[in-house]
Amino acid sequence: MTAPWMSLVWTDHVTGRQGFLVVDRLVRGVASGGLRMRPGCTLEEVTGLARGMTMKEALHYRPGGRYIPLGGAKGGIDCDPRDPGAYGLLVRYLRAVRPYIETLWATGEDLGLSQDVVDRAAAEVGLVSSVQAVYPLLDDEAAARRRLADAFAAEVDGIGLDELAGGCGVAESVLAALDRAAVPYAGTRVAVQGFGTMGGATARFLARAGLTVVAVADVKGTIANPAGLDVEALLAARDGYGTVDRRVLRPDDLELSGDAWLSTEAEVLVPAAVSYAIDSLNQEETGARWIVEAANMPVVPEAEELLAARGVTVLPDVVVNSGTNAWWWWTLFGDIGADAEEAFAYIRRSMRALVGLTLDRASADGTTPRAAAHALAADRLPLITERFGWY
């Protein structure tokens, strides 16, 4: 693939901090991709994430579906979201990129930013919605916006459907891999890095499926219990950044270092926090059989090669966490309604089929699931180009 369609570097006049916007491709004039905020965010990182969004859109393309594939894009801001000045920085960034959000970039929450914060800041700068660039592609804009609003208002056991959709997709990816290997859910141990929207929801769905969550990591460290953690209690004790109040821990729960999740005895690791979490050095610490990328780009390429040589399967982010983005568009375009059970059923079917295709392709080509996913996306891109064109 060629260079991104557009790369933008913005410098905040107040703090000197930088923000980035990369549009990898446009389809029918629009690209999709979230906005993250984290210290150390770089243009290179955002460029890779934008390319990943192009592939995610392609992987979920169904010619008979109402969901129209979009191009890939991503935004990023180099700032700790806990910084007292973070919200003001977000507002200034959105004000600077407002013309792109109005016309070609549909965005939303990502690492460090929740959708309610994005929505509040977007309203403050005069945007109708963070996804308004898609509105001209809708058959019935008013009905579509009501449907998406209803979906965001839906809750399951006190947690918003929008906070659960992505984790449902990640969990189903894990379950599909276990089923393929004929590994029973009971007795399968899971360690999760990151206990925010994605990591928390993934842990909930896996625990309810019968797997044992033995470790979760947040910014304060790793909470572990070889016999299994009380996931529901930990979820109820999170703050808005996914940090667990340690006062809810049971006497046999352990408090370990922040990187202890990686070496926890578990069959499945779910990195659901930062990019580049597993590198060529620390990959040696894990004895897991599967690493399931709920975060974007958590395993560096060199580490993935070493893991593959050791027989560790890495299910790639472009497949595993693509359900979050797809759920937005399935809902907005009308493939599904605002009902939670309908959404979960659709996500499960779609993710299970996609994981199956990916692992089948990897087996046939004798390659990794990531290479197989990229090949599947490459196969579908010409179909999208033929129907919609790139521009």
N, C-alpha and C positions, 0 to 999 in steps of 0.2 A: 504494500500500500504506500501511497505517496505521503508527503508531509501534511501536517494539519492544515485545514482550510484557513484557520486564523489562530494566532497566539497573541495574547495581550498581557502586558505586565503593567500593573497600576501601583503607584507609590502614594501612600496616604500623606497628605500635606501636614497633618497634625502630629503623627507619631513617627513617620518615616517607614512604617511597616509596608510590606508589599502584599498585593493580591494578584491573582492570576485568573485568566479565562482562556481556555483552549477549546476551540470548536474543531473537532476532528473531521466531521463530515456533516453536510446538510442533506436531508431528504425532504423534498417538497418545501425546501426553504427553512426547515426547523431541525434543531438538534436537542437532545435530551441528556441531562446529567446533573447530579447534585452539586451542592456547594459545601465544601468542608472547611473547618477552621482548626488548625493545629500549629503549635510552635514548630518551626523548621520546615513548613510546607514550601515546596519549590516548584518552579515551572516544569522541570523534568518530571516530577511526580504527577502533576496535573495533566501533562501531555500523555503520560502512560494511562492514566485513568480515563481520559477522553477517548483514547483508542479502544480501551476496554468497553466503553459504552457503545461504540459503534458495533462491536462484536456481539454484545448482549442484545441489542436491538435486532441484529440479523438472526441470532439464534432463536428468537421468539417469533420470527415471521411465519405467519400462516396465511396463505393466499385467500382462504375463505373467511378469515377473521375480520372483525370490525376494527380491531387494533391496527392502526397504520404504522409501520415501522418508521422510526425517525433516525436522524443521524446521531452521532455521539459527541458529547461535550462534557466539560467539567470545569468547576470553579474552585479556587482555593485561596485561603487567607492565612498568612504566616502570623499566627497569634494564638496564645493559650485562651480557650473559650472561657476559662475561669478568671481571666484578667478583668479587673474592674472597668477597663476601657474597651472591652471586647465588643459590647453591643454598639457603642458609638462608632467603632471601626467598621462593623458590619453595615450599619446604616450608610456610612460614607462610601463604602465599596458598592453597595447596591445603587446608590445615587449615581455613581460613576458609570456603572454598566447597565443602567436602566434602559437605554435604547436597545440593547441586545436582548434583554428579557422581554421587552415589549414586542419584538419582531422575530427573533429567531432562536432564543435559548430558553427552553423550559427546564426549570431547576427546582430544587427542593432540599430537604434535609440530607445531611451526610455526616461524616465523623465530626463530632464537636458541636454540631448544630441540630436542634430539634425543629420539626416543622412549625410548631407554634411560634418559635423565635424568628424563623425565616419569614413567616406570614406577618408577624407584627412589624418587623423592620421593613418588609416590602410595602405594607400599607403606609408606613411613615414617609416613604419616599414617593408615594403617589402611584404605586403599581396596583393594577386591578387584582393580579394574582401572580405567583411565581411561575405559573405554567400558562400564562395568557397567550404566549406565542403559538400554542397549539389550537386555540379557539377557532381560527379560521378554517381548520381542517375538520371541524365537527359538523355533523349533519344537523343537530339540534343543540345549539350551545347552551340554552337555558336548561334543558333537561339534563344534559351532560354535567353541567356545573352543580345542579341539585343532587344528582346521583353521587358525585364525588364528595360533596359536602356531607351527605347522609352517611357515606362510608366512613368519613373521618370522624363523624359523631358517634359511630357504633362502638360499643365496648363489649369485651368478653371478660367476665370475672374481674371487672374494674380496670382493665387495660385496654387502651384504644386499639381498634382493628388495624389502624395504620402502623402501630408499634409492633403488631404481631405478624403481619403479612410476610415480611422478609424472613423472620425466624422460622415461620412455617415452611418456607421454601428450603432453607438451610437444613432443617431437621429432616424433611422428606428426602433430601439428597443423601443424608447419612443413612436413612432407613433403606433407600434404594440400593446403596452400596452393600449394606449388610445382607439384604435379601439376595442379592446377586451372589454373594459369597456363602450363602446358607449359614450365616452366623446369627444365632438367636439374640433377641434384644435383651432378654434377662441375662444379667451377668456381664454385659458389655459396658465398659467404663468410659466416661467422657470427661475431658478437661476443657474448660472454656476460658479463653483469654478475652476479657472485655465483658462487662455485665450491663451494658447500656441497652439500647433498643434491640439491636440485632442479637447480641450475645445472650441477653436475658430471655428473649422470646425463644431462641433456639434451645436453651437449657430447659425451659418450661415444656416445650413440645417433646423433647427427647425424654425427659423424666416421666411425662404422662404416657409415653409409648412403652415404658418399662425399662429404659436404660438407666444406669446409675451414674449420676453426675458426681464425680469425686473431687473436683477442684474448679473453682472460678477465681479469676484474677481481676482486680480493679487497680486504681491508682495507688491504693494503700498497701497492696500486696496480694498474696494468694491465700484463699480460704480453702482448706482441704479436709477431707474425711474419707478414708479408704472404704468405709461402710456406706458412704453416700451422704450428700448434703440435703438439707431441707430447702429445696429450690424455691418453693412458694414463700417461705419465711424470708429468705434472702431477697426475693423480688419485692416483697412488701416493705423491706427496710432500705431500699435504694433511694438515693437522692436523684435530682434531675440529670446528673452526669453519670449515673450508673455506679456510684460508690456506695457500698453496703455499710450500714451502721453496725459496727462490731458488737454492740450490746445484745444483738439477737442471736449471737453464736451459742451453740450448745457446748457443754463441757468437753465433749470429745472432738469438737471441731478444732482444727489446727490453723494457726496464723503463720504463714511462711513468707519468704521473700517474693518480690514481684515476679521474678522469672522462674519460680518453682513449678508453675503450671506446666512448663515444657517437659520437665523430667518426671512428672507425676506418672505413676503406673496406670496407664489407660490405653485402651485400644483405639480410641478416637480423640484427636485433638481438634478443637475448633478455634482458630485464631479469629477473633471478632472485634479487634481493636485497631491497632495501627498498622501501617504498611511496613514492610521490611522487618518484621518481628523475628523471622527465622532465617538465619544466615548460614554461611558455609561452616562456621565454627560451632554455633550452638545447636545445629541440627543433630549433632552426635548425641545430645542429651536425651532425645526422645526414643522411646521404644514402641511408639504407637504404630498401628498398621495403616491407619488412614489419617490424613490431615485434610480437613474440610474448610476451605477458605471462605469464611463468612465476611471477613474484611477484604478490602481491595489490596491486592499485591502484598500479602503478608509473608510470602515465601520468596526469597530472592532466587533468580534462575540457577545460580551455582549450587545453592542448597538443594533445589529440586532435583538436580542431576544426581547429587550424592544420595539423596533420599531414595530416588528411584533405583539406584544401584543396590541399596539395602533392602529393596522390596517394599518400601513405603509408598502407598498410593496417595498422591496429592490431587484432590478434586478441586479444579480451578475456580477462582472467583467469578470469571465471566459466565460460568454455569451456575454455581452454587448460590450466589447472592443476587442473581438476576431477577428473582421473583419480586423483589421490592419495586423495582422500576416497572416491571411488567404489570404488577397489580394496579398501579396508578392508571396505566393506559387501558388495561382490560376494563376497568371501572369507568373511566371517562368516556371511552369510545363505545361502551355498552355491551361488551362481551359477557360481563357479569354485572349483577346488581350490587346494592349496598349491604346485602345480607352477609353476615360473617361466615356462616356455614357454607353458603354458596361460594364465597371467596376462597375459603380453605380447601374445599373440594376441587376447585378449578386449579388452584396453585399446586396441590398435591399431584393431580393428574399431569399437569404440564411439566413440573419439575422431575417427576419420576420418568416421564418419557424422554426428557432432555438428557438426564443422567444416563439412562439406558443407551441412547444413541451415542453419547460421548464415549462410554466404556466399550460399546461395540466397535466403534471406529478405532479406538486405541488398540483394542485387541487385533483387529483386522490389519491395521497399519504397523503393528509392533512398536507403538510409540507411547508417549505419556498422555493422560487425559487432557492436559492443557494443549498439547499439539493437536490432539484430535478435535478439541473444541474449536481451535483456530481454523482447522481444516473445514469443519462443518460450517463455520461462519463464512469462510471464503467461498464455499459452494453456494451459499444463499445470497451473497452480496450481488452476483450478476443477475439473479432473479429480481432483486429489488431495483437494481440499476435499470434493468429492462423495463420494469413497470413504472418506476417513479423518476429515475434519473438522479444523479448526484449534482447538487449545486448549492 
